[in-house]
Amino acid sequence: MCGNIRSQWKYLSTIYYHNKKHLPKWLAKIVATIVLPFVRGFYRGVNIIATYPDARLRRTMSESFKELDNNTSIMIFPEKLI
């Protein structure tokens, strides 16, 4: 959910509401359109640092170290990679 507004809407409408919540596609698109402004506001408020397992990991690490140098607490949520 750290991408641009279009990618966030596509994720909410196709993956989250349609595939995971099993809503019909037309309803998933409506719900995603209504919910997206609130979700974007939430994610902006919690200051997420995106993590990636590829070459972008270096950017993730530098942002994390910068926050730690500013005495900001960070939380790491590990996920199982397939």
Residue pairs with C-beta under 8 A, 6 or more apart in sequence:
1 8
1 11
1 39
1 43
1 48
2 43
2 48
2 50
3 11
5 36
5 40
8 36
8 39
8 40
9 32
9 33
9 36
12 28
12 31
12 32
12 35
12 36
12 39
13 25
13 28
13 29
13 31
13 32
13 33
14 25
14 28
16 32
17 23
17 27
17 28
17 31
17 32
18 24
18 25
18 28
21 28
23 31
49 60
49 63
49 64
49 67
49 74
50 56
50 60
51 57
51 60
52 60
53 81
64 74
67 74
68 74
